[in-house]
Amino acid sequence: MSGHGEEISVLHVDDDPDLGDLVAVHLEQTQGDISVCTERSAADGLERLSERTFDCVVSDHDMPGMDGLEFLKVVREEYEELPFILFTGKGNEEIASDAISAGVTEYLQKGVGTDQYTVLANRIERAVGERRAKAALEESERMLSTLISNLPGMVYRARNEPDWPMEFVSDGATELVGYSSGALESGDVSWGTLIKDSETERLWETVQTCIAADEPFEVSYQIETADGETRWMWERGRVVGTDDDGVEILEGFITDVTAREERERELANQRAFTEKLIDSVDDMFYVVGPDGSLVRWNDTVSSVTGYTNEKLASMAIGELIVDSDHEKLWRTFEETLETGYGTIEAGVETADGRTLQYEFKGSLIEDERGDLFGIAGIGRDITERKRRERELREYRTLVENVGDPMYVLDTDGTVEMVNEAMAAHLGYDRSEIIGSEPSRFMPETDVERATALICDLLDDDERMWAAYEMRTISADGTVRINEDRIAPLFDEDGNFDGSVGVMRETTERKQRERELERYETIIEAVGDPVYTLDDEGVFTYVNEAVERLTGFEPDALIGEHISTIMAGEDINRGSDLIRTMLSDPTRQNVTFETDIVDQNGEHTPIEIHIALLPAADGEFNGTAGVIRDISDRKERERQLAEFASVVSHDLRNPLNVVKGRISVARSSGDVSHLEAAESAAERMDELINDLLTLARQGDTVGETTMVDLAALAGQAWADVETGEAALEKHGTATVEADAARLRAVFENLFRNSVEHGSASDQEQPDDAEEHGRCADNAAPITVSVGTMDTGFYVADDGAGIPPEERDDVFERGYTTSDTGTGFGLAIVGEVAQAHGWSVSVTESDGGGARFEFTTSSER
């Protein structure tokens, strides 16, 4: 065992995390005084050793990097005496020999079952115990050497004969007894003559008894010094051999311990003082033996109970406690023996039959050997406290019967007590209210006001209470207005101990104010900015929503002119409309569109609904307005106009071709014109499909799943007329997307590459095949789909897109082909934006176009 209950701190190094945790659990369970710190490598173990002190190292052998033997050698360089146990599953004589040569403390092979951990625990405790014993011995020897060198005293060699003739005496003799070393060695002064006569016989018998038992002797005795002073000596010695005459030779050390003896007498006096002090305290002091007998008590026990000391000596603790509390007494007694501490409130039965209420607190005590001696404790009279508790119950009864709601908060502001009237007021059971924060039943602003008032009362010795108006919210949502009279509470020492409040409902009186508050709440809840201006155009009210649109905090706008967020010409338009309302009583409000200017000078299109503020005297009193951001609507209108322009322009041309060709065919009878009409009709169909696709994209996506990019690209490739063009797939990855819309991206990019990506630098003849078939001097297009660290790409080796046109390719209607619709890449951009991706175009490795998609989804 480690001894004295000292904890053993073990560093365990093993690269197997499961085994490391298992060893730690078993070691700490096997021996409760072992604590384990686990590291996964020798390097981590060395770092941990540099950070804290360990009593033992346990290490595996086979570990990556530095193995167990290498670890041992490094540890020995820095920590020569630190116990090191090699605990390994790979064992052979060579490893054991190397470990011993390197200075291993123990070598233990891992086995099967849990017994090996018991063995390991024993080895650890043995190694640590030996090291600690060695260290203690070395420290003891060092201390003894220091003591000999520094304390007044002398080292001697003497014959074991009466009077103890000295053969050698150190220089300390003169300071110790007043005689020189030479005088003692020559026999002029015999050591035995210095010893008090009363000590001589006892001293001789003690020394001879130890010599006979072959043990060192240690004695204390009195001597008389050269100047006649009596001093106490402490001597330690032993037999070191015999002379030619067969007389034992003694060697030892003698020092003056007069001060120690005086301290012991002082300690005895202190113990006597402590006894008197214990007897003088008003509380009971007692010591009870493990069997419940009274071992020690102070005078208070006798005076309180009326029993004499002789009677108490024959009594057990149970005889002092009333019978009704016996079960509680012995339960607490056993708890104290188990845990070391216990408290009980019980009745004390006095000799004259009275019962007093006492609180007993006891703790275990041990004797000088560390064995259980009993339970020592203090008994305090709580009769007065019990009286106050009865008074408290009476006050509680009074509070419960008062009609007004009452409550108590603790120092943290938590509800500690409410009366039945408060529970009825709030519509909750009391158990649901106790322990809650006040903000559960009242607005946070009212809670803050109450807190501030309590702080004011604590700072003002003249004021005992304060009143304020507050609102309560009952279980059914009913809001009531109340007057709350609050006051701080203090404990016996005058410290703040919480607060108390008594409420009285004032709902009817505050009905109008509450209605006003509701309107204000509604205005704040409106998502659109709301404001009021006085007759000079200065803000008198602004709700929170204004900040989101302008960047100005509401408080910053109050008192500012409307020109802070609106241009002068728009202000003039608004003023004209206000004058129109003032001149026409039938008009209650007006609406106009304008721009609002935010804190950074940015303009946002808005729609303002304006109404006149009511005025009792009929004079103009200002206006109220509601602002609505119409940026999205303006953008949709722009897109609609653009869409209508494209439709009217791009559809009209092929439609005119169809009509013209059919008319020529009818008049000339040449049906070859119908083929051109059919081609124009097909272009119209393609345009309509692209327009419908683009119109359906919107700003959202449908249900998303993890989509395999390569597989989806292959499916899209099969649905596009690609002719001799080839598809290559580089890398595999998944992306979270709407599969149908992502497929449309691939289809449009593949079609764009095939139709516009001719690798030839020459003009193709008019009869060159489309969809991937180039003229004889042009190679087939290769389209590749691959992954990047941030997303994926689609590239081809065709003619590419000039740098100056790359910013325009995603615009609706953009095309460089006479046959293209100009919407394919616009669809690509819309789908990417709907997914939250970014798309850009650059030059591919083959000189063609490369479209890169940066996604935010995990790949």
Backbone hydrogen bonds, N-H to C=O, Kabsch-Sander energy under -0.5 kcal/mol:
donor,donor_aa,acceptor,acceptor_aa,energy
6,E,3,G,-2.0
8,I,33,D,-3.8
9,S,7,E,-0.6
10,V,8,I,-0.6
10,V,35,S,-3.1
11,L,56,C,-2.5
12,H,10,V,-0.6
12,H,37,C,-2.8
13,V,11,L,-0.5
13,V,58,V,-2.7
14,D,12,H,-0.6
14,D,39,E,-2.1
20,G,16,D,-2.7
21,D,17,P,-2.3
22,L,18,D,-2.3
23,V,19,L,-2.8
24,A,20,G,-2.0
25,V,21,D,-2.4
26,H,22,L,-2.5
27,L,23,V,-2.8
28,E,24,A,-2.4
29,Q,25,V,-1.9
30,T,26,H,-3.3
31,Q,27,L,-2.4
34,I,31,Q,-1.9
35,S,8,I,-2.8
37,C,10,V,-2.8
39,E,12,H,-2.5
45,G,41,S,-2.2
46,L,42,A,-2.6
47,E,43,A,-2.0
48,R,44,D,-2.4
49,L,45,G,-2.2
50,S,46,L,-1.6
51,E,47,E,-0.7
51,E,48,R,-0.8
52,R,48,R,-1.8
55,D,9,S,-2.7
56,C,9,S,-1.4
57,V,83,P,-2.3
58,V,11,L,-2.8
59,S,85,I,-2.4
60,D,13,V,-2.3
63,M,61,H,-1.0
66,M,64,P,-1.1
67,D,65,G,-0.5
68,G,61,H,-2.7
71,F,67,D,-2.4
72,L,68,G,-2.3
73,K,69,L,-2.4
74,V,70,E,-2.0
75,V,71,F,-2.4
76,R,72,L,-2.6
77,E,73,K,-1.3
78,E,74,V,-1.2
79,Y,75,V,-4.0
82,L,79,Y,-0.8
85,I,57,V,-3.3
86,L,84,F,-0.5
86,L,106,E,-2.5
87,F,59,S,-2.3
87,F,85,I,-0.8
88,T,86,L,-0.7
88,T,108,L,-1.8
91,G,89,G,-0.8
96,A,92,N,-2.5
97,S,93,E,-2.8
98,D,94,E,-2.7
99,A,95,I,-2.6
100,I,96,A,-2.4
101,S,97,S,-2.4
102,A,98,D,-2.0
103,G,100,I,-1.1
104,V,99,A,-2.6
105,T,84,F,-2.5
106,E,84,F,-1.5
108,L,86,L,-3.0
110,K,88,T,-2.5
117,Y,114,T,-1.2
118,T,114,T,-1.0
119,V,115,D,-2.1
120,L,116,Q,-2.6
121,A,117,Y,-2.6
122,N,118,T,-2.4
123,R,119,V,-2.7
124,I,120,L,-2.6
125,E,121,A,-2.6
126,R,122,N,-2.7
127,A,123,R,-2.8
128,V,124,I,-2.8
129,G,125,E,-2.7
130,E,126,R,-2.7
131,R,127,A,-2.2
132,R,128,V,-2.9
133,A,129,G,-2.7
134,K,130,E,-2.6
135,A,131,R,-2.8
136,A,132,R,-2.8
137,L,133,A,-2.6
138,E,134,K,-2.8
139,E,135,A,-2.5
140,S,136,A,-2.7
141,E,137,L,-2.9
142,R,138,E,-2.5
143,M,139,E,-3.0
144,L,140,S,-2.7
145,S,141,E,-2.6
146,T,142,R,-2.7
147,L,143,M,-3.0
148,I,144,L,-2.8
149,S,145,S,-2.2
150,N,146,T,-2.0
151,L,147,L,-2.8
154,M,254,I,-2.8
156,Y,252,G,-2.4
157,R,168,F,-2.3
158,A,250,L,-2.6
159,R,165,P,-2.4
160,N,248,E,-2.3
161,E,159,R,-2.3
164,W,161,E,-2.6
166,M,184,L,-0.7
167,E,157,R,-3.3
168,F,157,R,-1.9
170,S,155,V,-2.3
173,A,170,S,-1.5
174,T,171,D,-0.7
176,L,172,G,-1.9
177,V,173,A,-3.1
178,G,173,A,-0.8
178,G,174,T,-1.6
179,Y,173,A,-0.6
184,L,180,S,-1.5
185,E,181,S,-2.6
186,S,182,G,-2.4
187,G,183,A,-0.7
188,D,183,A,-0.8
189,V,183,A,-1.9
192,G,163,D,-2.2
193,T,190,S,-0.9
194,L,190,S,-0.6
194,L,191,W,-1.1
195,I,191,W,-0.8
196,K,222,Q,-2.3
199,E,196,K,-1.9
200,T,196,K,-1.0
200,T,197,D,-0.5
201,E,197,D,-0.6
203,L,199,E,-2.6
204,W,200,T,-2.5
205,E,201,E,-2.3
206,T,202,R,-2.2
207,V,203,L,-2.3
208,Q,204,W,-2.4
209,T,205,E,-2.1
210,C,206,T,-1.7
211,I,207,V,-2.2
212,A,208,Q,-2.4
213,A,209,T,-1.4
214,D,211,I,-1.7
215,E,210,C,-2.8
217,F,237,G,-2.8
219,V,235,E,-2.5
221,Y,233,M,-2.0
223,I,231,R,-2.6
224,E,194,L,-2.2
225,T,223,I,-0.5
225,T,229,E,-2.9
226,A,177,V,-2.9
228,G,225,T,-2.1
231,R,223,I,-2.2
233,M,221,Y,-3.5
234,W,255,T,-2.8
235,E,219,V,-3.1
236,R,253,F,-2.3
237,G,217,F,-2.1
238,R,251,E,-1.9
240,V,249,I,-2.8
241,G,249,I,-0.8
243,D,247,V,-2.2
246,G,243,D,-1.9
249,I,241,G,-3.6
250,L,158,A,-3.4
250,L,248,E,-0.5
251,E,238,R,-2.1
252,G,156,Y,-1.8
253,F,236,R,-2.6
254,I,154,M,-2.8
255,T,234,W,-2.3
256,D,152,P,-0.9
257,V,232,W,-2.2
258,T,232,W,-0.6
261,E,257,V,-2.4
262,E,258,T,-2.3
263,R,259,A,-2.4
264,E,260,R,-2.5
265,R,261,E,-2.1
266,E,262,E,-2.4
267,L,263,R,-3.1
268,A,264,E,-2.4
269,N,265,R,-2.1
270,Q,266,E,-2.5
271,R,267,L,-2.7
272,A,268,A,-2.1
273,F,269,N,-2.4
274,T,270,Q,-2.9
275,E,271,R,-2.4
276,K,272,A,-2.0
277,L,273,F,-2.7
278,I,274,T,-3.0
279,D,275,E,-2.0
280,S,276,K,-1.2
281,V,277,L,-1.0
281,V,278,I,-0.6
284,M,379,G,-2.4
286,Y,377,G,-1.9
287,V,296,R,-2.7
288,V,375,I,-3.0
289,G,293,S,-3.0
292,G,289,G,-2.6
294,L,315,M,-1.7
295,V,287,V,-3.2
295,V,293,S,-0.6
296,R,287,V,-1.6
298,N,285,F,-1.7
301,V,298,N,-0.9
302,S,298,N,-1.0
303,S,299,D,-2.5
304,V,300,T,-2.9
305,T,301,V,-2.3
306,G,302,S,-2.1
312,L,308,T,-2.6
313,A,309,N,-1.9
314,S,310,E,-0.6
314,S,311,K,-1.2
315,M,312,L,-1.6
317,I,292,G,-2.9
319,E,316,A,-1.4
320,L,317,I,-1.4
321,I,317,I,-0.6
321,I,318,G,-0.6
322,V,347,G,-2.2
325,D,322,V,-1.6
326,H,323,D,-1.7
329,L,325,D,-2.5
330,W,326,H,-2.6
331,R,327,E,-1.8
332,T,328,K,-2.2
333,F,329,L,-2.4
334,E,330,W,-2.3
335,E,331,R,-1.9
336,T,332,T,-2.4
337,L,333,F,-2.0
338,E,334,E,-1.6
339,T,335,E,-3.0
340,G,336,T,-2.5
342,G,362,G,-2.0
344,I,360,F,-2.3
346,A,344,I,-0.5
346,A,358,Y,-2.5
348,V,356,L,-3.4
349,E,320,L,-2.5
349,E,347,G,-0.5
350,T,348,V,-0.7
350,T,354,R,-2.7
351,A,305,T,-3.8
353,G,350,T,-1.8
356,L,348,V,-2.3
358,Y,346,A,-2.7
358,Y,356,L,-0.5
359,E,380,R,-2.7
360,F,344,I,-3.3
360,F,358,Y,-0.5
361,K,378,I,-2.3
362,G,342,G,-2.5
363,S,376,A,-2.9
364,L,340,G,-1.3
365,I,374,G,-2.3
367,D,371,D,-2.7
370,G,367,D,-1.6
373,F,365,I,-2.6
374,G,365,I,-1.5
375,I,288,V,-3.1
376,A,363,S,-2.7
377,G,286,Y,-2.3
378,I,361,K,-2.1
379,G,284,M,-2.5
380,R,359,E,-2.8
380,R,378,I,-0.5
382,I,357,Q,-2.5
383,T,357,Q,-0.6
386,K,382,I,-2.6
387,R,383,T,-1.6
388,R,384,E,-2.2
389,E,385,R,-2.1
390,R,386,K,-1.8
391,E,387,R,-2.0
392,L,388,R,-2.4
393,R,389,E,-2.0
394,E,390,R,-1.9
395,Y,391,E,-2.6
396,R,392,L,-2.5
397,T,393,R,-2.1
398,L,394,E,-2.0
399,V,395,Y,-2.7
400,E,396,R,-2.3
401,N,397,T,-1.1
401,N,398,L,-0.5
402,V,399,V,-1.1
407,Y,501,G,-1.9
408,V,417,M,-2.6
409,L,499,S,-3.0
410,D,414,T,-2.5
413,G,410,D,-1.8
415,V,436,S,-2.8
416,E,408,V,-3.4
417,M,408,V,-1.6
419,N,406,M,-1.8
423,A,419,N,-1.9
424,A,420,E,-2.4
425,H,421,A,-2.1
426,L,422,M,-2.4
427,G,423,A,-1.7
428,Y,423,A,-1.4
432,E,429,D,-1.1
433,I,429,D,-0.9
433,I,430,R,-0.9
434,I,430,R,-2.6
435,G,415,V,-3.0
436,S,433,I,-2.2
440,R,437,E,-2.2
441,F,438,P,-2.1
442,M,438,P,-0.9
447,V,443,P,-1.6
448,E,444,E,-2.4
449,R,445,T,-2.1
450,A,446,D,-2.4
451,T,447,V,-2.3
452,A,448,E,-2.4
453,L,449,R,-2.2
454,I,450,A,-2.3
455,C,451,T,-2.1
456,D,452,A,-2.1
457,L,453,L,-2.4
458,L,454,I,-2.1
459,D,455,C,-1.3
460,D,456,D,-0.7
460,D,457,L,-0.7
461,D,459,D,-0.6
463,R,460,D,-0.8
466,A,486,I,-2.2
468,Y,484,D,-1.6
470,M,482,N,-2.4
472,T,480,R,-2.2
473,I,441,F,-2.9
474,S,472,T,-0.5
474,S,478,T,-2.6
475,A,426,L,-2.8
477,G,474,S,-2.0
480,R,472,T,-2.4
480,R,478,T,-0.5
482,N,470,M,-3.2
483,E,504,R,-3.2
484,D,468,Y,-3.0
484,D,482,N,-0.6
485,R,483,E,-0.6
485,R,502,V,-2.8
486,I,466,A,-3.0
486,I,484,D,-0.7
487,A,500,V,-2.2
489,L,498,G,-2.9
491,D,495,N,-2.4
494,G,491,D,-1.8
497,D,489,L,-3.2
498,G,489,L,-0.6
499,S,409,L,-2.1
500,V,487,A,-2.6
501,G,407,Y,-2.2
502,V,485,R,-2.2
503,M,405,P,-2.7
504,R,483,E,-1.8
506,T,481,I,-4.0
510,K,506,T,-1.4
511,Q,508,E,-1.3
514,R,510,K,-2.5
515,E,511,Q,-2.4
516,L,512,R,-2.2
517,E,513,E,-2.3
518,R,514,R,-2.3
519,Y,515,E,-2.2
520,E,516,L,-2.3
521,T,517,E,-2.4
522,I,518,R,-2.7
523,I,519,Y,-2.5
524,E,520,E,-2.3
525,A,521,T,-2.0
526,V,522,I,-1.2
526,V,523,I,-0.6
531,Y,625,G,-2.2
532,T,541,Y,-2.0
533,L,623,T,-3.0
534,D,538,V,-2.4
537,G,534,D,-1.9
539,F,560,E,-2.9
540,T,532,T,-2.8
541,Y,532,T,-1.3
543,N,530,V,-2.2
546,V,543,N,-1.3
547,E,544,E,-1.4
548,R,544,E,-0.7
549,L,545,A,-0.9
550,T,546,V,-2.6
551,G,547,E,-2.4
556,A,553,E,-0.9
557,L,553,E,-1.1
557,L,554,P,-0.9
558,I,554,P,-1.6
559,G,539,F,-2.4
560,E,557,L,-2.9
562,I,537,G,-2.1
564,T,561,H,-2.2
565,I,562,I,-1.7
566,M,562,I,-0.6
571,I,567,A,-1.9
572,N,568,G,-2.2
573,R,569,E,-1.6
574,G,570,D,-2.2
575,S,571,I,-2.5
576,D,572,N,-2.2
577,L,573,R,-1.9
578,I,574,G,-2.2
579,R,575,S,-2.4
580,T,576,D,-1.7
581,M,577,L,-2.0
582,L,578,I,-2.4
583,S,579,R,-1.7
584,D,580,T,-1.0
587,R,584,D,-1.9
588,Q,586,T,-0.7
590,V,610,I,-2.0
592,F,608,I,-1.8
594,T,606,I,-2.3
596,I,604,T,-2.6
597,V,565,I,-2.6
598,D,596,I,-0.5
598,D,602,E,-2.6
599,Q,550,T,-3.1
601,G,598,D,-2.0
604,T,596,I,-2.1
606,I,594,T,-3.1
607,E,628,R,-2.3
608,I,592,F,-2.8
609,H,626,V,-2.5
610,I,590,V,-3.0
610,I,608,I,-0.6
611,A,624,A,-2.6
612,L,588,Q,-0.7
613,L,622,G,-2.6
618,G,615,A,-1.2
621,N,613,L,-0.5
623,T,533,L,-1.4
624,A,611,A,-3.0
625,G,531,Y,-2.5
626,V,609,H,-2.0
627,I,529,P,-2.8
628,R,607,E,-2.2
630,I,605,P,-2.0
634,K,630,I,-2.6
635,E,631,S,-2.3
636,R,632,D,-2.6
637,E,633,R,-2.5
638,R,634,K,-2.4
639,Q,635,E,-2.8
640,L,636,R,-2.8
641,A,637,E,-2.5
642,E,638,R,-2.6
643,F,639,Q,-3.1
644,A,640,L,-3.0
645,S,641,A,-2.4
646,V,642,E,-2.6
647,V,643,F,-2.9
648,S,644,A,-2.9
649,H,645,S,-2.2
650,D,646,V,-3.4
651,L,646,V,-0.5
651,L,647,V,-1.8
652,R,648,S,-0.5
653,N,649,H,-1.4
655,L,651,L,-1.9
656,N,652,R,-2.6
657,V,653,N,-2.0
658,V,654,P,-2.6
659,K,655,L,-2.6
660,G,656,N,-3.0
661,R,657,V,-3.0
662,I,658,V,-2.4
663,S,659,K,-2.4
664,V,660,G,-2.5
665,A,661,R,-2.7
666,R,662,I,-2.5
667,S,663,S,-2.3
668,S,664,V,-3.1
669,G,665,A,-2.3
671,V,669,G,-1.0
673,H,670,D,-1.3
674,L,671,V,-1.5
675,E,671,V,-0.7
675,E,672,S,-0.7
676,A,672,S,-1.0
677,A,673,H,-2.0
678,E,674,L,-2.8
679,S,675,E,-2.1
680,A,676,A,-2.2
681,A,677,A,-2.3
682,E,678,E,-2.6
683,R,679,S,-2.1
684,M,680,A,-2.1
685,D,681,A,-2.4
686,E,682,E,-2.7
687,L,683,R,-2.7
688,I,684,M,-2.6
689,N,685,D,-2.6
690,D,686,E,-2.3
691,L,687,L,-2.6
692,L,688,I,-2.7
693,T,689,N,-2.5
694,L,690,D,-2.8
695,A,691,L,-2.4
696,R,692,L,-1.8
697,Q,693,T,-0.9
697,Q,694,L,-0.6
698,G,694,L,-0.6
700,T,697,Q,-0.6
705,T,737,A,-2.2
707,V,705,T,-0.7
707,V,735,V,-3.0
709,L,707,V,-0.7
709,L,733,A,-2.0
712,L,708,D,-2.4
713,A,709,L,-2.5
714,G,710,A,-2.0
715,Q,711,A,-2.0
716,A,712,L,-2.4
717,W,713,A,-2.4
718,A,714,G,-1.6
719,D,715,Q,-0.8
719,D,716,A,-0.7
720,V,717,W,-1.2
722,T,720,V,-1.0
725,A,722,T,-2.5
726,A,781,I,-2.3
728,E,783,V,-3.0
730,H,785,V,-3.2
731,G,729,K,-0.6
734,T,859,R,-0.7
735,V,707,V,-1.9
737,A,705,T,-2.5
737,A,735,V,-0.6
739,A,737,A,-0.8
742,L,738,D,-2.6
743,R,739,A,-2.1
744,A,740,A,-1.5
745,V,741,R,-1.4
746,F,742,L,-2.0
747,E,743,R,-2.6
748,N,744,A,-2.3
749,L,745,V,-2.4
750,F,746,F,-2.9
751,R,747,E,-2.5
752,N,748,N,-2.4
753,S,749,L,-2.3
754,V,750,F,-2.6
755,E,751,R,-2.6
756,H,752,N,-2.3
757,G,753,S,-1.7
759,A,779,A,-0.6
768,A,765,P,-2.0
772,G,754,V,-0.9
773,R,770,E,-0.7
774,C,772,G,-0.8
778,A,775,A,-2.4
783,V,726,A,-3.6
784,S,795,A,-3.1
785,V,728,E,-2.7
786,G,793,Y,-1.8
787,T,730,H,-0.9
788,M,791,G,-2.9
791,G,788,M,-0.5
792,F,853,F,-1.7
793,Y,786,G,-2.5
794,V,851,F,-2.1
795,A,784,S,-2.7
796,D,849,A,-2.0
797,D,782,T,-1.0
805,E,802,P,-1.7
806,R,802,P,-0.7
806,R,803,P,-0.9
808,D,805,E,-1.5
809,V,805,E,-0.7
811,E,808,D,-1.9
813,G,822,G,-2.0
814,Y,811,E,-1.6
814,Y,822,G,-0.9
827,I,823,F,-2.3
828,V,824,G,-1.6
829,G,825,L,-2.4
830,E,826,A,-2.4
831,V,827,I,-2.5
832,A,828,V,-2.3
833,Q,829,G,-2.4
834,A,830,E,-2.3
835,H,831,V,-1.6
836,G,832,A,-0.6
836,G,833,Q,-1.0
837,W,832,A,-2.8
838,S,854,T,-1.7
840,S,852,E,-2.0
842,T,850,R,-2.7
844,S,848,G,-2.2
847,G,844,S,-1.7
848,G,796,D,-0.7
850,R,842,T,-2.5
851,F,794,V,-3.2
852,E,840,S,-2.7
852,E,850,R,-0.6
853,F,792,F,-3.2
854,T,838,S,-2.8
854,T,852,E,-0.5
855,T,790,T,-1.9
855,T,853,F,-0.7
